[in-house]
């Protein structure tokens, strides 16, 4: 305890808060994210104290994930892939004039999820990391299949359209170089296609430009919203505590999935949101402004950040892409991660835990303070807001890879999104399929090589069997819900 308290210095507080501010801004701007900010800052950490460097980077990590909810709720564009699920209900609430409530619920759930995840990080890192290490390729494959099939639970409309969107998203993730032998596939002989379709231009095209085009073509206009007061925001913030079961369940799911190396934060939000909808007494309200959806997605998001730090400090294995940057920063400082870190580098070990705690509190303080000013976005005239969004989307697309080809990807997927919106095909299901398929492909191919082509481990291993059974139940549940709707409307 003494070592832990000794790491909480003014320098760590300042660097953690600075990193968090940078991360929130990067996460809130479409096309940017906390990971980009961390990568750009990495060379500077060589000249810093290891604990201060971790404070700066972890602050960016937490801020980047939390900041994604701002643009997702206010303008319907997820600031990061992890905010896709938050956008579903958050933006729907904003369009109903409840933006302050949506922001307060998102911020509150992020904080509570982060704190519950932090408690696990601080006190249960070693045993949970040992369990996560046993999570092999078959388990990862089953988890990804579960995430993709939970599209059926996420989709508030037609089950068949949701599954179609997921399948199309999976198909669009295939072009590029084969992850095993680097053979070009579906590149149509275009050199720029060898890197595949970039995630950022796809998300921005689907979620940002496509709705703008759809509104212009259908002559839809949105009335300016009333800007809520800070008092109202604080009142709504405490309302998050009225969902204790949802908060705890989603935080546990987020922490557990975050602790699985290489799985990614997006699955945590998808699984938490889907389970919240399945267990809700009013599942039909999800996707149209349901507070429980925001709470589930955001609690899982920040809990996933804390969970991803567990295999990093306990085993030296990155739990996410951002953790790779954290490991690189410590390696530059000659700090060895792994089971002996708490013995060989106790100051750095507890410094990481302290930085995560400070960043979480800093996120709460800053976002509550800034939310009143952020709500002004809703009062901006459409002739100003629309070109501003388009400008930031194009800048974010170019920043992503500095390749003009990505602009064509952006415009191309905007056209795809426009077709989806006109046909009633859910956009989130497409993104879920696009994000999860590459993770699942690598895992399933490694699993097949491991078992020499046998599928039996999916049945003989308990975790894959349970996950696949849950997937089947989710699809059957969604099908039954759709049949009930058809009977009521018949």
ZILIN-V854478 format. One record per run of one state. SS is the DSSP state (a for helix, b for strand, c for the rest). FROM is the first residue (numbers start at 1). TO is the last residue. If there is no record, write none. Layout:
ss = [SS	SS]
from = [FROM	FROM]
to = [TO	TO]
This chain:
ss = [c	a	c	a	c	a	c	a	c	a	c	a	c	a	c	a	c	a	c	a	c	b	c	b	c	a	c	a	c	a	c	a	c	a	c	a	c	a	c	a	c	a	c	a	c	a	c	a	c	a	c	a	c	a	c]
from = [1	2	8	10	29	34	48	50	76	81	96	99	124	125	134	137	150	151	155	159	173	176	178	184	186	191	196	199	219	230	243	244	259	265	280	283	286	291	316	321	333	341	345	346	380	382	402	405	424	427	452	457	461	462	490]
to = [1	7	9	28	33	47	49	75	80	95	98	123	124	133	136	149	150	154	158	172	175	177	183	185	190	195	198	218	229	242	243	258	264	279	282	285	290	315	320	332	340	344	345	379	381	401	404	423	426	451	456	460	461	489	490]
